Amino acid sequence: MRNLIVLLISLLFIFQACKKDESPEQQDHDLAKGVFIINQGTFNAANASLSYFETGSKILINNLFTEVNKIPLGDVAQSITLWEDKAFIVVNNSGVVYCIERKNAKLSGKITGLASPRNMLILNSEKAYISDLYDHHISIVNSTTFEVTGTIELNRSSEEMVLIGAKAYVANYSAYGQQLKNDVVLVLDTNTDKLVDTIKVGIEPNSIVSDKDSNLWVLCSGGYLNEELPTIWKINGANGEVLHTYTFNVLESSPSALKINGNGDQLYFLNNGVFTMSVNDDQLPSTPLISQENNQFFGYLGVDPSNDNIYIGNPKDYQSSGLVYRYDAAGNYISEIDAGIIPAAFGFNY
């Protein structure tokens, strides 16, 4: 009987040891130069994911965040911001921002307590702003300790942000839950963390960038219900003066995803194709650099600042895995990438 008990105890220890060995270990990756692809996933399905494409070796790693960190990315990954050796991934419907190491995607921290975060603007190693759809304020966070340290009241929702000097320019893209019209860019003083001005633009400013001359560029869709013609605004980043307004001639067009190249002198945007124009042009381009073919859908855009290669996200049916098309700066097709569900944002890792 005693021998039987000893045998059972021995078997129990062996079983526990085997079970421990089967627990998942953190996967190591030494990421070469490439691009992080943020796959939004479907709303309320918590199936957002992170892909990585190495531009030299052409190696593609899907589900990188989960593979490395053994936790899901969450519900609706919205955007990615790279800063020094870190990358911050904003997960909108989960109300969290994850910080990972750019070299291996290992999790180094997270920011919580957010309602519906959209984009992150890094000011310095200890301070950043996070915009929000539901909460009508900007969250001030410590980008090293990952703590929320304060807020800036806006009375509006907030979306993309650009830093020019000591001023942060914030697009009021959505009219969700607000009494005011969504047709302004908000100006924040980053020294005092105060709202100091608003700049009137078109309805629904969906994307903003700054150029080599510290001018602000704002793309406005004209509204979800096509309330007005879409517009692009060129604004002096020093004093907020509107320098030029470019007006599209088709009310039903829906331009989006304004981007700029690494030199800050060439703009790109989507409008049933990829269009490009110089920051010195006095009118909108009439023909696309890249035409959208019948079997394609151009939903999201990124421009590699190192070589001006163009990345276009095709969400397909918004339920299954999407595609990313790659083109060179001249608009010549390079390849396509099998990404995750709704490939919507790009972080170029060099």
KAUR-V785636 format. One record per backbone hydrogen bond with DSSP energy under -0.5 kcal/mol. NH is the residue of the N-H (numbers start at 0). CO is the residue of the C=O. E is the energy in kcal/mol with one decimal. If there is no record, write none. Layout:
<<NH;CO;E> <NH;CO;E>>
//
This chain:
<<4;0;-2.2> <5;1;-2.5> <6;2;-2.3> <7;3;-2.5> <8;4;-2.6> <9;5;-2.4> <10;6;-2.5> <11;7;-2.0> <12;8;-2.2> <13;9;-2.3> <14;10;-2.5> <15;11;-2.4> <16;12;-2.3> <17;13;-2.4> <18;14;-2.5> <19;15;-2.3> <20;16;-2.1> <21;17;-1.3> <22;19;-1.4> <26;66;-0.9> <30;28;-0.8> <30;102;-2.8> <33;348;-1.6> <34;52;-2.2> <35;346;-3.3> <36;50;-2.9> <37;35;-0.5> <37;344;-3.0> <38;36;-0.7> <38;48;-2.5> <39;37;-0.7> <39;341;-2.7> <40;340;-2.3> <44;41;-2.1> <45;41;-0.5> <47;73;-2.3> <48;38;-2.1> <50;36;-2.6> <51;60;-2.3> <52;34;-2.2> <53;51;-0.5> <53;58;-2.9> <54;32;-1.1> <54;52;-0.7> <55;32;-0.7> <57;53;-2.0> <60;51;-3.0> <61;59;-0.5> <63;49;-3.0> <66;62;-2.4> <67;63;-2.5> <68;64;-2.7> <69;65;-2.2> <72;47;-0.6> <75;39;-0.8> <75;73;-0.6> <76;39;-1.2> <77;89;-3.2> <78;89;-1.1> <80;87;-2.3> <82;85;-2.6> <85;82;-2.7> <86;99;-2.3> <87;80;-3.2> <88;86;-0.5> <88;97;-3.0> <89;78;-2.3> <89;87;-0.6> <90;88;-0.6> <90;95;-3.0> <91;75;-1.9> <91;89;-0.7> <92;74;-1.1> <93;74;-0.9> <94;90;-0.8> <94;91;-1.2> <95;90;-1.7> <96;110;-2.1> <97;88;-2.5> <98;108;-3.0> <99;86;-2.9> <99;97;-0.5> <100;105;-2.1> <101;84;-2.4> <103;100;-0.7> <104;100;-2.9> <107;98;-3.2> <108;98;-1.2> <110;96;-2.9> <111;109;-0.5> <113;94;-1.3> <117;130;-2.0> <120;128;-2.8> <121;119;-0.5> <122;126;-2.3> <123;126;-1.9> <126;123;-1.0> <127;140;-2.0> <128;120;-2.6> <129;138;-1.9> <130;118;-2.3> <132;115;-2.2> <136;134;-1.3> <137;151;-2.3> <138;129;-2.3> <139;149;-3.0> <140;127;-2.6> <140;138;-0.5> <141;146;-2.9> <142;140;-0.7> <145;141;-2.2> <148;139;-2.7> <148;146;-0.6> <149;139;-1.3> <151;137;-2.2> <153;135;-2.4> <154;135;-1.7> <156;173;-0.6> <157;131;-2.5> <158;170;-1.8> <161;168;-2.1> <163;161;-0.5> <163;166;-2.8> <166;163;-2.0> <167;187;-2.3> <168;161;-3.2> <168;166;-0.5> <169;167;-0.5> <169;185;-2.7> <170;159;-2.6> <171;183;-1.9> <172;170;-1.2> <177;174;-1.8> <182;180;-1.7> <184;198;-2.2> <185;169;-3.0> <186;196;-3.0> <187;167;-2.8> <187;185;-0.5> <188;193;-2.8> <189;165;-2.7> <189;187;-0.7> <192;188;-1.9> <193;188;-1.2> <195;186;-2.8> <195;193;-0.6> <196;186;-1.3> <198;184;-2.6> <199;197;-0.5> <200;182;-2.8> <203;181;-2.9> <204;171;-0.5> <205;203;-0.8> <205;218;-2.0> <206;218;-1.1> <208;216;-1.9> <210;214;-2.1> <211;263;-2.5> <213;210;-1.9> <215;234;-3.4> <216;208;-3.0> <217;232;-2.2> <218;206;-2.6> <219;217;-0.6> <219;230;-3.2> <220;203;-2.1> <221;202;-2.2> <225;222;-1.7> <226;221;-0.8> <227;221;-1.6> <230;219;-2.0> <231;245;-2.5> <232;217;-2.7> <233;243;-2.9> <234;215;-3.2> <234;232;-0.5> <235;240;-3.1> <236;213;-0.9> <239;235;-2.4> <242;233;-3.0> <242;240;-0.6> <243;233;-1.6> <245;231;-3.3> <246;244;-0.5> <247;229;-2.4> <250;248;-0.5> <252;249;-1.3> <255;269;-1.9> <258;267;-2.9> <260;265;-1.9> <263;260;-1.1> <266;276;-3.4> <267;258;-2.3> <268;274;-2.0> <269;255;-2.7> <270;272;-2.3> <273;289;-2.6> <274;268;-2.9> <274;272;-0.6> <276;266;-1.7> <278;264;-1.8> <280;277;-1.3> <288;273;-2.5> <289;273;-1.7> <291;271;-0.7> <292;290;-0.7> <295;292;-1.8> <298;296;-0.9> <298;312;-2.5> <299;312;-1.4> <301;310;-2.3> <303;308;-2.9> <306;303;-0.7> <307;303;-2.6> <309;326;-2.9> <310;301;-3.1> <311;324;-2.3> <312;299;-2.2> <313;322;-3.4> <314;312;-0.6> <317;314;-2.5> <321;339;-3.1> <322;313;-2.2> <323;336;-2.0> <324;311;-2.7> <325;334;-3.2> <326;309;-2.4> <327;331;-2.5> <330;327;-2.1> <333;325;-3.3> <334;325;-1.0> <336;323;-2.8> <338;321;-1.5> <338;336;-1.1> <341;319;-0.5> <341;339;-0.5> <343;37;-2.8> <343;341;-0.8> <344;37;-1.2> <346;35;-2.3> <348;33;-2.8> <348;346;-0.6> <349;347;-0.9>>
//
